């Protein structure tokens, strides 16, 4: 049968469409394979940059390879450890708070003494102009946590001023800073509850990598 006659058949159109789809899928898979290493390298660089924002100073180990996973209130918490001369000097991990528009994903660095080295909110959906003051590019509010620990301020002062705490709230947006404060406090409690494992001073009962 000649090609001109086949073009008028329904099965010919189906075969043609299927062939095009198969070739397209193969091309996309091949492109993904070629770029996989570059994508992973870029993701690792972004992650490392986020971690170092809350971890001042120089450390001798690769943060991304020195980790331990522990159970937290909201699920497993992956902790990155920073060492000098083999000793864990600081740890970094994520905590999740709850804001006005959804989750507040925080990353916090804590020294081996339990003091906060830095906090950043790396993901949120708060209202621009109101809740986004948790970003260091919009205000200095997030830096108020630096140097704090569970005893400073006292436990009953870990809140925004409207609730009797020591941290400022924002005009028209109390829920957002309240959620961040709560997440940071829970992060410090997590550190105290798991201090020996985080500092690599005892073997964890669960996963360790």
Secondary structure, DSSP 4 states (H G I P E B T S, - for coil): --HHHHTTSHHHHHHHHHHHHHHHHHHHHHHHHHHHHHHHHHHHHHHHHHHHHT--S--SS-GGGSEEEEEETTEEEEEEEEEETTEEEEEEEEEEEE-SSSEEEEEEEEETTS-EEEEEEEE--PPTTTGGGGSTTT-SGGGGGTT-BTTBS-GGG-SBGGGTSSB--BTTBHHHHHHHHHHHHHHHHHHHHTHHHHTTSS--SS-B-
